[in-house]
Amino acid sequence: MLLGSRCPASHTMAYVGELLRMMLVREDAFRNRLLLAWAVPRAWLEDGKTIKVDRAPTWYGTVSYTIVSNIRADRIEATLDPPASKPPGEIVLRLRHPAGKPIRNVNMNGKRYSRFGPDAITIPGSLSTQGPLSIEAIY
């Protein structure tokens, strides 16, 4: 079947693309937040899997990140290149363990970091101007 103006698949595919984007990168204008990996299925973070977002446009500028799962070692690691041109108030990176375990500790750029909840890490927008961030969630 060819895609054309009469085919409902063309607008459906655009909608699917928007849903995928909202899973990976989403702006929360009311709270001045950038939400990353917010609706990623747990199965995408099973051991050995990688998620990569490269230069995604946002209201705050482009953002890139890579998430690498090492669940066998109870870790998920992320490298985040946050938007620097117009930083959000905060960035929230959601890293849901495939088995539902909560995050116990977080290291950012090799140092202990305390702003996290059971499945998400909150990063102040002021860190956006400091360049790429290396994040390790320990479960």
N, C-alpha and C positions, 0 to 999 in steps of 0.2 A: 504494500500500500504506500502510495506517495503522500508526503505531507504537503498540504496546500491550504489555501484560505478556507476551504470547506471542511477540512479535517479537524475534529475537535482535539486531536492529539497535540497540535502546536501550542495551544494555550495551556493544555494540561502539562506539557513538558516545562513550560515557563513556571507554572505553579510548583511543580516538583523541584525545580532548581531553587526557587525562593525558599521552600521548606528546608532543603538541604543547607542553604546558607544560614537560616535561622538556627539550625542545629549546631552549627560550628561557630558562627560569629553573629552576635545580636547586640544592638544598642538598646539601652534602657534610659530613654531621655528623661523620664520623670525623676530618676535617682542619679542621673549623670554617671551611669556605669556602662562598661563594656563587658558583655558576658561571652566567655569563650568556652567552647565544648559543652555548652549548657544542656543540650538535649541529645548528646551522643549516647547511643545504646551501650549498655554495659558490655555486650559481646564485642564491641569494637576495641575494648581495652583488655581483652584476654591476653595471656602471656605471649610475648613476642610480636604483638601487633603494633603498628605505627599509624598515627594520624598526622598528616601534614597539611597546613594551610599556608599558602605563600602569597604575600602582598594583597590580602583581602582589603578592599576599600571599606572604610567606615566613616561616620561623621567626624571622627577624631583624627583621621589619617589612616594610612595603611598599617595593617597588623599581620605579622607572620608568627606561626608557632608550629612546633613539632612535639608530639607526645609519643613516648616510647614506653611500652608496658613491659615490666619485668616482674610479673606477679609471683613467679616462683621464689623470688627474693623479697616478696612483699613490698615492692617499690613500683612507682610510676614516675618517670622523669619527663620533664618538659623544658624546652627552650623557647623563650618568648621574646620576640622583638616587638615591643609595644609601639603604638603610634606616638610620635614625639612632637608633631606639628601643633596639635591642639589636644593635650592629654585629657582624658576623662577624669572625673573625681576619683574613680576607682575602677579596677579591672578585677573581675571575678572569674577564676579558672576552675572549672568543675572537673574533677577527676574521680569518677565513680568506680570503685573496685567491682570487678565482675561478680564476686560472691557477696557483695554488700558490706564488706568490712569498712569500718570508719578509719579516717586518717588519724594516726597517732602522733606523728611528728612531721615537720616540714623543714627542709633546708633550702635557703635561697642564696645563690652565689657562694655556697660552701658554709654559710652560717645559719644557725637556728633561726627560725621564723615563727612567730606566734599567731598571726592573724589567719586562722583557718577554722573550718567547721568539720563535720563528719565527712563531707564529700566535696568541699570547695575551699579554695584559697583566695583571700581578698588582698589585692595589691593596691596600695595608694597610687593614684595617678602621678604623683610627684616622682615616683621611681621610673616613669616612662622616659624621662629625659636622661636617664643614666645608661641607656643602651640596653643590649640584650640581657635577659635574665635567665639564669639556670635554676630550675626548680625541681626538687625531689620530694615526693610525697611518700611517707613510710606508713605502712598499714600494720 
